[in-house]
């Protein structure tokens, strides 16, 4: 299961997890976004990128993707898994 605490879902948390040009790009997009759905969209997209950038298994995942052996799933399997989790106490 993913460790969502690795990158706080805040402007500062995301900026701290990014480096160099990626941080600059995040901040540029952030400065242009209007409050509301547009800002939420920027934060959500960049939080995902920051989580990937800080994933301790990043190199192995990248290698598996390049080799064509990265495990995949279907959207239907994800829906079933979410429904099952929602039904659990």
PyMOL commands that set and color helices and strands:
alter all, ss='L'
color gray80, all
select helices_A, chain A and resi 11-17+20-32+37-53+58-67+75-87
alter helices_A, ss='H'
color red, helices_A
deselect
rebuild
show_as cartoon
